[in-house]
Amino acid sequence: MKLTSMTRCWRLGFLLALPLAAGTVRIIQTNSAGDNVHLIDPDTNKIVGVIKGIEVNHGAAVAPDGSRYYISNEAESTLDVVDTKTLRVTKNIPLTAHPNNVAIGRDGRRVYVAISAAPGCVDVIDTTSLEKVKSIPIRGAVHNTFVTPDGRYVVAGSIAGKVLTVIDSQTEEPVWSLNFENGVRPIAFEKNPDGSTKRMFVQISELHGFAVVDFATHKETSRIVLPAPPGVAKNTEGVQGSPSHGIGITPDGKTLWATSKWYGYVFAYSMPDLKLLGSVPVGEDPDWLTFTPDSKSVYVACAGSNFVAVVDVKSTKVVTRIPVGFVPKRNITAVLP
């Protein structure tokens, strides 16, 4: 059948209106006491790949185009670049000193590495040249770096400095900071309707919960203390001064999840009112968490159990536990085009 120009245009318009096919999703799980990183397929909850040869790997980030993983190497004080197809390390980028966590800009042009050695800084890696191009001084060794949802700011948390520092991603200079009584640990971000940052939820050393910070006013507005599950003994071994370490908001923005290392639980709160929805026993020393893009599952790295607990968000129940490497901590969700 011969197509008229009008029919061709109609068909092209129909195809363009269809939703894009979803990318391949992988949960990237680092293992802080090993030399391997595990890749989990959330459709099957099976290990589908292993990155080898990165001793004491800590933080991970993925390039927006899906071409590379960036993983901090504590043993060699490098940022290791990994090809996502071959899972081989292609470059080791020297850093200022011992690194902790990493974050990547929304456009993928920069990777920001937390340098956990005094006096403290954030190393800036250019992903075109694959070289360190700048070190941004921070008061106190830096534990975690994050990029705000709109990509406008880099947020650095220092344990030693007891300070949260906000950096403009364009000028790569600090613009404001907020002091706490103890060290700054993981941070989660709530978005405004326009995509800008509304609130930060900050975990702090010695706090079994998190502080709520208004991003516009730079002020702490409240604190949430996680409850003690009835009949569950408190475990203080291996907590490292951080009874609650691991926090995040589901991609749909409906729930916030925070871990309890004291009790081996993860707690769910409604957004934006922060009402407790439920709690789930996951494993020993839950240290970090990440979500599937559809907000249906949360993956909790249990450092003391050497597995990742997969929790169904709707039912607040563990659906499976996936054995990984030794002392799994940081994890991220990677969507590969």
N, C-alpha and C positions, 0 to 999 in steps of 0.2 A: 504494500500500500504506500503510495506517495504522500509524504507529509507536506502540508501547506506551511508557509512561513508562520502563520498564526498558530498552527498546531505545535510547531517546533518551539515557539516562544512560550506557549502555555506549558509544555512539558518541562522546559528549562526552568521556568518559574516555579513549577511544582517541586522539582528536585532541589532547587536552592532553598525552598521553604522547609524541607525535611530537616530534622535535627541531625547534627553531626554524630557519627558513630563514636561511642565511648572509647577512650583509650584503654590500654592495658594498665591495670592497677597492681601495684606491688607494695607490700609492707616491708620496709627496709629496717632490719633489726641488727643493731651493733651489739657486740659482746665485749665488755670492757676488760675481761680477764683472759681474752683469747686473741687469736690473730685472724679471725674470720668474721664475715658479716653475712647474715642469712636473708634471703629474699622469700617472702611468703606470698602465695597467690590467695587472695581473699575469697575467690570463688570456690576453691577446694580446701582452703586452709592447710595446704601442703607446702613444704619447702621446695622451691622450683629453681633455686640458684644459690651459689655460695661464692662470695668474693674472698679470696685467700691472700695472705701475706701482709696484712695490715695489723701490726702488733699494737695491742692496747688501743683499739679503735674506739672513738668516743661519739662525735656528732656526725650527722649525715645531711646532705642536701642533694637535690636533683635539679639539673638544668631544665628550664621550661620546655625546651624542644626535645627533651627525653634522651639526649645524646650522652650525657655524663652523670655520674654520681661524684660528689665531693665528700671525702671522709677524713676527719681529723685523726692523725696518727700521733698518739702520745709518746710512743717509744722513740720515734725519730724526730719529733717536733716538726712535722710536715703536714701539709694538706695534700692528700693523695687523690689523684684524678683517675676515675675508673670509667672505662668504656662500657656502656650499658648493654651492648650486644655480646661482647666477648667476656665481660666481667673481669677483665684484666686491668691492673694498674698501669697507666700509660705515662704518668709523671708524678714526681714527688716535689712539691713546692716548699722550699724552706720557709719557716716562720720565725718570728722574733724570739719565741721561747715556747715552752710547754703549752699546748692548746687544750681547750675543753670543747664546748659546743660550737656549731657553725650555723649560719643562716645565709640564704641567697636572696638577692633582690628580685623583684617581680619580673624585670626584663632580662634577668639572667646575666647581666654584665658584671656584677660584683658578687663575690662571696665574702662574708664577714666572719672572721674567726676569733673566738674568745681566747685571749692569752691569759692563762691562769697563773703566770709567774709575776711577782712584783717587779716594777711598780704598777703594772697592769695596763693593757691596751687592747684595742680591737684591730687586728690586721685586716687590711683590705686587699683582696685578690682580684686582679683583672682577669676575666675569663677568656679574653681574646689572646693576650700575651702569656697567660698562665704564670704570672709573676706577682709578687707582693709589691704594690705600688704606694702603700701608705700604712702608717700605724697611728691610730687615734688614741691619745692618752686618756686613760680612765683612772679615777681614784680607787686604787685597790685592784688586785688581780680579778680578772673577769671570768665568770663561770659559764654564763649563757648569753648568747646573742639571739635576737629575734628581729624580724622585719614586720612592721605593722601591715594590716590587711591591704591598705591602699598603696603600700610601697614607699610612702613618703618619709618614713623614719626607721632607724635602726635602734633597737633598745638593748642596752647592755646591763646585766645584773652582776654586781660584785658581792661576794661573800665577805671578804676581808674588809672592803671599804664600806659595807652596809649601805650601799647606794645603788639606785636605779638611774641610769643615764640615758637620755634620749638624744639621738644624733640625727641631724638632717641628712637624708641620703643624697641630696644634690650637692651640698657644700662639703659633706663628710666632716662636719664639725658639731660638737655637742651644743645643744640649744637649751636644755633644762635638765634638772636632776631632782631626785626625791630621796631623802634619807630615811632609813628605818633603824629600829633599835637592834636589829640583827641582820645577818646576811641575806641577800636577795637570791632566791632560787628560781624555779620555773615561773613563767608568766603566760597567761592566756589573754586574748583580745576580743572585745565585743565591738561590732561595727555599727555605725549610724546608717540610716537608709541610703545615704550617698556614698557609702563605702569607707568613710573616714573612721578613725578610731574613737569610740565612745568611752569605754571603760577598759581598764586593765585589772586582771585578777592575779595577785602577786603572792606566791608562796615564800615564806620567810623562815629562816632557821629558828628552831625551837617552837614554832607555831604549828599546832595540829589543825590546819585550816588555811585561810588565805585572806589577804587584805584586798579591799575594793578601792580602786583609784580612778577618779574622774580625770580623763585625759586632757580636757580643755582647761580645767582649773589647776591641774597638777597637784591635787589634794586627795588624801585618803578620806573616804566617806564612811566606811564601815568595815567590819571584819566578820567572817563566817568561821566558826569553830566546828570542826567535824565531830559528830557524836561518837561515844564509845559504844560499840555493839554489845548488847547484853550478853553476859556470860563468856566473853572473849578476852583472854589474857593479853595484856600489853607486852609487846616485845620491843625492847630498846637496843638489842644487839644489832650492830651493823647499820644503825639509822644515820650515823654521821651528822648528828645535830639537826636532822631534817625529818621530823615525824610525818610530814606531808610533802611529797616530792613527785610531781606529775600532775598536770592540769591541762584541760582543753575544753573547747566548745565545739559541739557537733557542727558540721558545715552548714546545716539548715538553721543554725542559730537558736535552736529550741531548748537545748540542755547543756549544762556544764558538768564536767566530770572531774573529780579530784581523788587522788590516791591517799591512802593511809598506810604508811610503813609500820606504824605501831601495831596495827591490827590485821594487816594483810587484806585490806578491803579497798574497794573503790566506791565512791559516793556520787549519786546523781542529783543535780539541782535543776529546777525549772528556770528558764530565762524569760524575761529579765528580772523576775521578782526573787530569784534565789531561794525558792522553797524546796526543802528536801523531798525528793521523789522516791528514793530507795537506796539500798546499799547491797553490795555483792562481794562475798569472799572470793578472792582471786588467787592468792598464793603468797609466798613469803617475800617481803621487801619489794612491793610494787613501786617502780621507780620512774616510769614514764608511760605515756599513752598516746595513741593516735587513732584516727577514725577512717572508715571507708568514705568515699565521696558522697554516697547516698545516705549517710548518717545512720545506717542500720546497725553497724557493729563498731565496737571500740576494742582496740588491741592493747593490752596492758602488759608491759615488760616486767616480769617478776624476777628481780635480780637474785634473790635468795633461793629460787626454785629452778632456775635455768630453763624456764619456759615462758611462752607468751600466752596469756589467758585471753580468749576471745569472748566478749560479752555482747549479747543481743541487747540493743538499746531499748527496744520496746518492752521486752519482758523483764529486763534487768536480771538476766541469768547467764551464767557461763555456758557456752555451747561446746567449747572444746579447749584443750590446752596443747600448745605446739612446742615440743622440745626444740631448743636452739643451742647456742654456745654457752660458754661460761660467763656468768654474771651479766646477763643482758640488761641494758639500761636504755639508752636513747633509741627511739624509733621514729620513723616518718612514713607518710603515705606518698608514694610516687605514682603519678599518672603519666604513662609513656604514650606519646602519640602513635 
